[in-house]
Amino acid sequence: MRHVVSVLVQDNPGVLQRIAGLIARRGFNIESLAVGRTHQEGLSRLSLVVTGDDSVLEQVEKQLNRLIEVIKVTDHSEPHVERELALVKVHVAGLEERMELKDIAEAFRARIVDVAKKSIIFEQTGNSQKVEDFINALRPYGLLEVMRTGAVALSRGEQVLKVREKKAV
């Protein structure tokens, strides 16, 4: 089973390495990992996708919560919004192929972000399955390069994680 987990952490050097190392040492595989700063100063959010049963997820959560820099771990088994970004460079032989590729991009609501003499780069955003389907639709034309961000997710609804600012001592 696939689990998307968000981890709110203090934005300290080495946090990402500690988290990835902790999960790897326990023998769990990280399918994807995305990280970025949040709107709150000094905080970052990691989005991990791990595969395994509920006991694997429980162990991952317990291990993450043991780290000092980890503020909150959220398993996105509840309703959530999940997206992934992919840049896909495809070989283009001629005008007819360009038109076919443009039609595929429109069907998937992808954007053309670069056009060269013999290649096109597409930007695709959506859930992981939509991104995978888009890449598979382009495969027959000759994939030159593919870069995917991995899943990022936020819980649906009104609930917002509030973090108290630490007082200076």
Protein Blocks (a to p, Z undefined) as FASTA:
>chain_A
ZZdddddddddehklmmmmmmmmmnopacfbdcddddfbehiacdddddeddfklmmmmm
mmmmmpmklmbdcdfkbccddddddddddddfblmlmmmmmmmmmmnopacfbdcfkbcc
ddddddfklmmmmmmmmmmnopabdcdebjadddedjbdcdddddddZZ
